[in-house]
Amino acid sequence: MWAELAPVGRNRDSGGYRRYAWTEADRDCRAWFRAQAEARGLTYETDRNGNQWAWLGDPLGEGAIVTGSHLDSVPDGGAFDGPLGVVSSFAALDELRHRGVEFRRPVAVTNFGDEEGARFGLACVGSRLTAGQLTKEAAYALRDGDGVTLPQAMEAAGYDPEAIGPDPERLARIGAFVELHVEQGRALDLSGDPVGIASAIWPHGRWRYDFHGEANHAGTTRLADRRDPMLTYAETVLAARREAELAGAVATFGKIAVEPNGVNAIPSLVRGWLDSRAADQETLDTVVTGIERAAREYADRHGIDLTVVRESFTPVVEFEHALRDELAKILGGGIPVLGTGAGHDAGILSASIPTAMLFVRNPTGVSHSPAESATEDDCVAGVRALADVLEGLACA
């Protein structure tokens, strides 16, 4: 499975993946998923929001146990973030069939669409729509960097954007969702464990900062006469680092757009996107408020107009303790339980259905990068752990 999936959406220059929603690479990933489902004799379907499902048992049955993740990527992302969960889910089903277990509940593997939000700027679009956390109107307003709207992109890919929206009937048939994911940190590497269980997802969000200045000639405009938004943006980036360090949180300006974007022109607009996360809501609020306060002070000093828009937000997610404890019991106890600052579809769905997560050790802790990795032995350990969990939940 890895060999078939590895070339899809991979950039030759960077070695990273560019599997953005509703693009050719996304189409090829979806074709791969469908082929895996059909090769195993599973019932394949695509739901109203473009999420893919592969069913063992009755798709309309009650109390289904669902596993899976996503196949899209961040710009120049790694091979494991998302795909490891999908590949491991199919492999876990293969393992359970090899064991000859008898399933008492329907089981499904899923690929949730547009989890990373790399194209339209909002993470977990497929699961948010399904859970009713993203309205059709708000989804229709999403645009990519070229001005293409989400419905236009879906339609171009052969999907019906008119159908998108909440899917409570589907969620009501799911007894539990377990997502396996490569760890996006080094906790397991430091503890020496190949697999862990998630406890919670930190609250996190994305904010867009628009710094409006005045375009002018880079060679003839005196420094004293400039209204340069790039200067204010740069000071805000440094303020974000300071605020995060003081609070024990994280804050990152990782995306920027500049107008007119000329080497010899002072910008008229610098637009930067802030991603911030913390272990609790109070800390996150402190960090985000501190960054905006500093940005406005800098903007006032340099004659810059500033607009701040919160584009997305996800509160803290405490995975259901009963399901988390059940996973620990199935896996024999002693397995580490750890929190994460990364968002996932399991976190979105946790407000609607019981969800849990398994993490596979990442020896470097690097993620959202071509350097992301996991050893084959640890991936196999993850598959076996997921198979044990599915057997314990769906066969008992």
C-alpha positions in Angstrom: 0.0 0.0 0.0 2.8 2.4 0.8 4.5 1.8 -2.5 1.3 2.6 -4.4 0.5 5.7 -2.4 4.0 7.1 -2.1 4.3 8.9 -5.5 0.9 10.5 -5.4 1.2 14.3 -5.0 4.9 14.2 -4.3 6.9 17.3 -5.4 10.2 16.4 -7.1 12.0 19.4 -5.9 11.1 19.5 -2.2 10.4 15.8 -1.7 7.3 16.8 0.2 3.6 16.2 -0.6 1.1 18.6 -2.1 -2.1 16.7 -1.8 -4.6 19.6 -1.6 -8.4 19.2 -1.5 -10.2 18.6 -4.8 -7.0 18.7 -7.0 -5.6 16.0 -9.2 -3.5 14.6 -6.4 -6.5 14.4 -4.2 -8.4 12.6 -7.0 -5.6 10.1 -7.2 -5.6 9.5 -3.5 -9.4 9.0 -3.6 -9.0 6.5 -6.4 -6.3 4.6 -4.4 -8.7 4.5 -1.4 -11.6 3.1 -3.5 -9.2 0.5 -5.0 -8.2 -0.7 -1.6 -11.8 -1.0 -0.5 -12.9 -2.9 -3.6 -9.8 -5.2 -3.5 -11.0 -6.4 -0.1 -14.6 -6.8 -1.0 -15.7 -3.9 1.2 -18.8 -1.8 0.5 -17.5 1.6 -0.9 -19.4 4.9 -0.7 -18.8 8.6 -0.7 -21.0 10.7 1.7 -22.7 14.0 1.0 -19.6 15.9 2.0 -17.1 14.0 -0.1 -15.8 11.8 2.7 -15.0 8.2 1.7 -16.1 5.1 3.5 -15.3 1.4 3.1 -17.6 -0.9 5.0 -17.2 -4.4 6.4 -20.8 -5.3 7.3 -24.0 -3.4 6.9 -23.4 0.4 6.4 -26.9 1.0 7.8 -26.2 -1.1 10.9 -26.1 0.3 14.4 -23.1 0.8 16.7 -20.5 0.7 13.9 -16.8 0.9 14.8 -15.0 3.3 12.5 -11.3 3.9 12.0 -9.3 5.9 9.5 -7.9 9.4 9.0 -7.1 11.6 6.0 -5.0 11.6 2.8 -4.6 15.3 2.1 -1.5 17.2 3.2 -0.1 20.6 4.2 2.2 22.3 1.6 5.3 20.0 1.2 4.1 17.8 4.0 5.4 14.4 5.1 4.3 10.9 4.1 2.8 9.8 7.4 0.5 12.6 8.7 -2.9 11.2 7.7 -2.0 8.4 5.3 -0.5 6.3 8.1 -3.9 6.2 9.8 -5.7 5.1 6.5 -3.1 2.6 5.5 -3.0 1.1 9.0 -6.8 0.8 9.1 -6.8 -1.3 6.0 -3.9 -3.3 7.3 -5.7 -3.8 10.7 -8.7 -5.2 8.9 -6.4 -7.6 7.0 -4.9 -8.7 10.3 -8.3 -9.3 11.9 -9.5 -11.3 8.9 -6.3 -13.4 9.2 -7.1 -14.0 12.8 -10.5 -15.2 11.7 -12.4 -13.0 14.2 -16.2 -12.8 14.1 -17.4 -9.2 13.9 -20.5 -8.4 15.9 -20.7 -4.8 14.7 -20.2 -3.1 11.3 -16.7 -1.8 10.8 -15.6 1.0 8.4 -12.4 2.7 7.2 -12.8 6.3 6.3 -10.9 9.1 4.6 -12.1 12.5 5.7 -11.7 15.2 3.1 -9.7 18.4 3.4 -8.4 17.8 6.9 -5.4 20.0 6.7 -7.1 23.0 5.2 -4.1 23.8 3.0 -6.2 25.0 0.1 -9.1 26.9 1.6 -7.6 27.9 5.0 -10.0 25.9 7.2 -9.0 22.6 8.8 -11.2 19.5 9.0 -13.7 20.7 6.4 -15.1 17.2 5.7 -15.6 16.3 9.4 -16.8 19.8 10.3 -19.5 19.6 7.7 -20.6 16.1 8.7 -20.8 17.1 12.4 -22.7 20.3 11.7 -19.8 22.5 12.9 -19.5 24.2 9.5 -22.6 25.6 7.8 -23.3 25.3 4.1 -23.2 29.1 3.7 -19.8 29.3 5.5 -18.4 26.5 3.4 -19.6 28.2 0.2 -17.7 31.3 1.2 -14.4 29.5 1.4 -11.9 30.5 -1.4 -8.4 29.3 -2.3 -5.5 31.6 -3.2 -6.7 31.8 -6.8 -10.2 32.8 -5.9 -11.8 29.4 -6.6 -14.6 28.7 -4.2 -15.1 25.4 -2.4 -18.2 24.5 -4.4 -16.5 25.4 -7.7 -13.6 23.1 -6.7 -15.9 20.2 -5.7 -18.0 20.5 -8.9 -14.8 20.5 -11.0 -13.8 17.3 -9.3 -17.1 15.7 -10.1 -18.9 16.1 -6.7 -22.2 17.8 -6.0 -21.7 20.8 -3.7 -25.4 21.3 -3.3 -25.5 18.1 -1.2 -23.1 19.2 1.5 -24.3 19.7 5.1 -24.7 17.9 8.4 -25.1 14.1 8.4 -26.6 13.3 11.8 -28.2 10.0 10.6 -24.7 8.7 9.7 -23.2 9.8 13.0 -26.0 8.2 15.0 -25.1 4.8 13.6 -21.5 5.1 14.8 -20.6 3.6 18.2 -17.0 4.8 18.2 -14.3 6.4 16.0 -10.7 5.5 16.6 -8.1 7.4 14.6 -4.4 6.2 14.4 -1.9 9.0 13.7 1.8 9.4 13.7 2.8 11.4 16.8 3.6 15.0 16.0 6.1 15.4 18.7 8.7 13.3 20.6 6.9 12.2 23.7 6.9 8.5 22.7 10.5 8.7 21.5 11.5 10.0 24.9 9.5 7.4 26.8 10.7 4.5 24.5 7.2 3.4 23.6 6.1 2.6 20.0 2.4 3.4 20.6 0.5 5.7 22.8 -3.1 6.8 23.5 -4.3 10.4 23.2 -5.7 12.1 26.2 -6.7 15.5 24.8 -6.2 18.0 22.0 -5.1 21.5 23.0 -7.5 24.4 22.1 -6.2 26.1 18.9 -7.2 28.5 16.2 -6.1 30.6 13.2 -6.2 34.4 13.0 -5.7 36.5 9.9 -3.8 39.8 10.4 -4.2 42.4 7.6 -1.6 45.2 7.9 -2.6 48.1 5.5 0.1 50.7 4.7 1.0 52.7 1.7 2.7 51.4 -1.5 5.6 53.5 -2.6 9.0 53.4 -4.3 11.6 51.4 -2.4 14.5 53.6 -3.7 13.2 57.1 -3.4 10.9 57.1 -0.3 12.7 58.3 2.8 12.4 56.0 5.8 10.8 58.7 7.8 8.0 59.1 5.2 7.1 55.4 4.9 4.0 53.6 6.0 5.5 50.2 5.6 3.2 47.3 6.9 6.1 44.8 6.6 7.9 46.4 9.5 4.8 46.2 11.7 4.2 42.6 10.6 7.8 41.7 11.4 7.5 43.2 14.9 4.3 41.2 15.4 6.0 38.0 14.5 8.6 38.6 17.2 5.8 39.6 19.7 4.1 36.2 19.0 7.2 34.3 19.9 7.7 36.3 23.1 4.0 35.9 24.2 4.1 32.2 23.5 7.4 31.7 25.4 6.1 33.6 28.4 2.9 31.5 28.6 4.4 28.1 27.8 2.3 27.9 24.6 3.0 28.0 20.8 2.3 30.7 18.3 3.4 30.7 14.6 3.0 33.1 11.7 3.6 30.5 8.9 1.8 32.0 5.9 2.1 35.5 4.4 0.7 37.3 1.4 2.1 40.7 0.2 0.7 43.3 -2.2 2.0 44.4 -4.6 4.8 41.9 -3.9 7.5 43.7 -5.8 11.2 43.7 -4.8 11.5 47.5 -5.4 8.1 48.4 -3.9 7.1 49.2 -0.3 4.0 47.0 0.3 0.5 48.4 0.6 -0.7 45.3 2.3 0.9 42.5 4.3 -1.5 39.7 5.3 -0.2 37.1 7.8 -1.9 34.1 9.3 -1.3 33.3 13.0 -1.7 29.7 14.4 -1.7 29.5 18.2 -2.2 26.6 20.6 -2.0 26.1 24.3 -2.8 23.5 26.9 -5.9 25.3 28.2 -8.3 28.0 27.0 -7.1 30.7 29.5 -3.5 30.4 28.4 -4.5 30.5 24.7 -6.6 33.6 25.3 -3.7 35.3 27.1 -1.3 34.6 24.2 -3.7 35.7 21.4 -4.8 38.8 23.3 -1.1 39.7 24.0 -0.2 39.3 20.3 -3.0 41.5 19.1 -2.3 44.2 21.7 1.3 44.3 20.6 0.4 44.4 16.9 -2.0 47.3 17.4 0.7 49.3 19.3 3.2 48.8 16.5 0.5 49.6 13.9 -0.3 52.9 15.6 3.3 53.8 15.9 3.9 53.3 12.1 0.6 54.7 10.8 -0.6 51.2 9.8 -4.3 50.2 9.7 -4.8 46.7 11.2 -7.7 44.3 10.9 -7.7 40.9 12.8 -10.1 38.2 11.8 -10.5 34.8 13.6 -10.8 32.3 10.7 -11.2 29.1 12.8 -11.2 27.9 16.3 -11.4 24.6 18.1 -11.8 24.4 21.9 -10.0 21.9 24.0 -11.0 18.3 23.3 -11.0 15.8 26.1 -11.4 12.4 24.5 -14.1 10.3 26.2 -12.6 8.8 29.3 -14.6 5.6 29.1 -13.4 4.8 25.6 -9.9 5.9 26.3 -9.8 3.6 29.4 -11.3 0.8 27.3 -8.4 1.1 24.8 -5.9 1.0 27.6 -7.5 -2.1 29.0 -7.5 -3.8 25.5 -3.9 -3.0 25.0 -2.9 -4.4 28.4 -2.2 -1.4 30.5 1.1 0.5 30.9 0.6 2.3 27.5 1.4 6.0 27.8 -1.4 8.5 27.6 -0.4 11.9 26.1 -1.9 15.2 25.0 -1.2 16.9 21.7 -1.3 20.3 20.2 -2.3 19.1 16.8 -5.9 19.1 15.6 -7.6 16.0 14.1 -10.9 14.8 12.7 -11.3 12.7 15.9 -11.3 16.0 17.8 -14.0 17.5 15.6 -16.2 14.4 15.8 -15.8 14.1 19.6 -18.7 16.5 20.2 -21.0 14.1 18.3 -19.7 10.5 18.9 -17.2 8.8 21.2 -13.7 9.1 19.8 -10.2 8.1 20.6 -6.8 8.2 19.1 -3.7 6.0 18.9 -0.2 7.6 18.3 2.7 5.9 16.6 6.2 6.9 17.6 7.9 9.6 15.6 11.7 9.3 16.2 12.5 12.9 15.3 9.3 14.6 16.4 9.3 16.4 13.0 5.9 16.7 11.3 4.4 18.8 8.5 7.7 18.3 6.7 9.3 15.8 4.3 11.5 14.8 7.2 8.5 13.3 9.0 9.1 9.6 9.7 8.3 6.4 11.6 10.1 3.1 11.5 8.5 0.0 9.9 8.6 -1.9 13.2 6.7 0.9 15.0 4.2 1.1 12.1 3.6 -2.6 12.4 3.2 -2.2 16.2 0.6 0.5 15.5 -1.3 -1.8 13.1 -1.4 -4.6 15.7 -2.5 -2.2 18.4 -5.3 -0.9 16.1 -6.3 -4.4 15.2 -6.5 -5.3 18.9 -8.7 -2.3 19.6 -11.0 -3.0 16.7 -11.3 -6.6 17.8 -12.1 -5.5 21.4 -14.7 -3.0 20.3 -16.3 -4.7 17.3 -16.1 -8.4 18.1 -16.9 -8.5 21.9 
